[in-house]
Amino acid sequence: MEKLNIVFAGTPDFAANHLQALIDADFNVVAVYSQPDRPAGRGKKLTASAVKQVALANNLAVYQPENFKEADSIETLKSLNADLMIVVAYGLILPTVVLNTPRLGCLNVHGSLLPRWRGAAPFQRAIWAGDKETGVTIMQMDEGLDTGDMLKKVICPIDDNETSASLYAKVAKQAPSVLIETIQQLQAGELEAEKQNEELATYAKKLSKPEAAINWNDNADFIDRCIRAFNPWPISYFEWSGQTIKVHQATLVNESCSAEAGTIVKVDKSGIQVATGKGILNLEVIQLAGKKAMPVQDVLNSRRELFTVSSNLLEEG
């Protein structure tokens, strides 16, 4: 079977995994598109994206347009004579002219079971909503936001203790092989596109720092899901004793509780137990302002006075 000329577009680690898989599988990647280098780290030094780093390591041509509004950007893409463009977490909206340039169009790898959780934060929203599964959808891109016809879907279970970071890692490991299989079946004419059911569509909007604020009046299971969904960013937090305290890890306590929401009901080396609107949440790894995230036992060794039984975290500390 004749090799397809593939253009790859992506930016973060998740996308870099897919590019590396295509290279390892000996696909003919003729060029790579990625976001322009951005400042990173304490020194704010311009840093190449994970995708660009993989591309350069494999001697692939890299293009980094700010957008595709300039005619030169479109002409450059056309000159590559691509049969197919693979788009994975690229970070740019592609205009119709770009979508129509490759002979077989553009395929997108999306981290959800479409049409559920279209948009920027599908892993986080799946955990936040209490979904028991997510997955990967390979779709033919159109002008909408994750609205294209679906070519392949693969399920990935969401564990009870899943964080966005762990789910991201699971899907990042699973998805590249799904992409490769999809391309092979597409080229062989073995796939039939399926339209999305608009009535089932949900939108995974970006996370925000204000959204990560813990409301102790919420139920413990919802707060637990938020803590896991907002890890590794922006990290759930609460205000107490004049500082912002971040919660990196917590677990549900299987006990009934009549204390008011926000009340600290127990403090020991296993954690800080806090009453919520319904149920108890045990804070296990927290981060005081200006400090690193630490197990609660280590925090209590130096700042036990911050967390006394009967104190209420909804009140001024």
Secondary structure as the mmCIF struct_conf table of DSSP 4:
data_model
#
loop_
_struct_conf.conf_type_id
_struct_conf.id
_struct_conf.beg_label_comp_id
_struct_conf.beg_label_asym_id
_struct_conf.beg_label_seq_id
_struct_conf.end_label_comp_id
_struct_conf.end_label_asym_id
_struct_conf.end_label_seq_id
HELX_LH_PP_P HELX_LH_PP_P1 GLU A 2 LEU A 4
STRN STRN1 ASN A 5 GLY A 10
BEND BEND1 PRO A 12 PRO A 12
HELX_RH_AL_P HELX_RH_AL_P1 ASP A 13 ASP A 24
TURN_TY1_P TURN_TY1_P1 ALA A 25 ASP A 26
STRN STRN2 ASN A 28 TYR A 33
HELX_LH_PP_P HELX_LH_PP_P2 GLN A 35 ASP A 37
STRN STRN3 ARG A 38 ALA A 40
TURN_TY1_P TURN_TY1_P2 GLY A 41 LYS A 44
STRN STRN4 LYS A 45 THR A 47
HELX_RH_AL_P HELX_RH_AL_P2 ALA A 50 ALA A 57
TURN_TY1_P TURN_TY1_P3 ASN A 58 ASN A 59
STRN STRN5 VAL A 62 TYR A 63
BEND BEND2 GLU A 66 GLU A 66
BEND BEND3 PHE A 68 PHE A 68
BEND BEND4 GLU A 70 GLU A 70
HELX_RH_AL_P HELX_RH_AL_P3 ALA A 71 SER A 79
TURN_TY1_P TURN_TY1_P4 LEU A 80 LEU A 80
BEND BEND5 ASP A 83 ASP A 83
STRN STRN6 LEU A 84 VAL A 88
BEND BEND6 ALA A 89 ALA A 89
BEND BEND7 LEU A 92 LEU A 92
HELX_LH_PP_P HELX_LH_PP_P3 ILE A 93 PRO A 95
HELX_RH_AL_P HELX_RH_AL_P4 THR A 96 LEU A 99
TURN_TY1_P TURN_TY1_P5 ASN A 100 ASN A 100
BEND BEND8 THR A 101 PRO A 102
TURN_TY1_P TURN_TY1_P6 ARG A 103 LEU A 104
STRN STRN7 CYS A 106 HIS A 110
BEND BEND9 GLY A 111 LEU A 113
TURN_TY1_P TURN_TY1_P7 LEU A 114 TRP A 117
STRN STRN8 ARG A 118 GLY A 119
BEND BEND10 ALA A 120 ALA A 120
HELX_RH_AL_P HELX_RH_AL_P5 PRO A 122 TRP A 128
TURN_TY1_P TURN_TY1_P8 ALA A 129 GLY A 130
BEND BEND11 LYS A 132 LYS A 132
STRN STRN9 GLU A 133 GLN A 140
BEND BEND12 GLU A 143 ASP A 146
BEND BEND13 GLY A 148 GLY A 148
HELX_LH_PP_P HELX_LH_PP_P4 ASP A 149 ASP A 149
STRN STRN10 MET A 150 PRO A 157
TURN_TY1_P TURN_TY1_P9 ASP A 160 ASN A 161
HELX_RH_AL_P HELX_RH_AL_P6 SER A 164 GLN A 187
TURN_TY1_P TURN_TY1_P10 ALA A 188 GLY A 189
STRN STRN11 GLU A 194 GLU A 194
HELX_RH_3T_P HELX_RH_3T_P1 GLU A 198 LEU A 200
STRN STRN12 TYR A 203 ALA A 204
HELX_LH_PP_P HELX_LH_PP_P5 LYS A 205 LEU A 207
TURN_TY1_P TURN_TY1_P11 LYS A 209 LYS A 209
HELX_RH_3T_P HELX_RH_3T_P2 PRO A 210 ALA A 212
STRN STRN13 ALA A 213 ALA A 213
TURN_TY1_P TURN_TY1_P12 TRP A 216 ASN A 217
BEND BEND14 ASP A 218 ASP A 218
STRN STRN14 ASN A 219 ASN A 219
HELX_RH_AL_P HELX_RH_AL_P7 ALA A 220 ALA A 229
TURN_TY1_P TURN_TY1_P13 PHE A 230 PRO A 234
STRN STRN15 SER A 236 TRP A 240
TURN_TY1_P TURN_TY1_P14 SER A 241 GLY A 242
STRN STRN16 GLN A 243 VAL A 253
BEND BEND15 GLU A 255 GLU A 255
BEND BEND16 ALA A 259 ALA A 259
HELX_LH_PP_P HELX_LH_PP_P6 GLU A 260 GLU A 260
TURN_TY1_P TURN_TY1_P15 ALA A 261 GLY A 262
STRN STRN17 THR A 263 THR A 263
STRN STRN18 ILE A 264 ASP A 268
TURN_TY1_P TURN_TY1_P16 LYS A 269 SER A 270
STRN STRN19 GLY A 271 ALA A 275
BEND BEND17 GLY A 277 GLY A 277
STRN STRN20 LYS A 278 LYS A 278
BEND BEND18 GLY A 279 GLY A 279
STRN STRN21 ILE A 280 GLN A 287
TURN_TY1_P TURN_TY1_P17 ALA A 289 GLY A 290
BEND BEND19 LYS A 291 LYS A 291
STRN STRN22 MET A 294 PRO A 295
HELX_RH_AL_P HELX_RH_AL_P8 VAL A 296 ARG A 303
HELX_RH_3T_P HELX_RH_3T_P3 ARG A 304 LEU A 306
BEND BEND20 PHE A 307 PHE A 307
TURN_TY1_P TURN_TY1_P18 VAL A 309 SER A 310
STRN STRN23 ASN A 312 ASN A 312
TURN_TY1_P TURN_TY1_P19 LEU A 313 LEU A 314
BEND BEND21 GLU A 315 GLU A 315
#
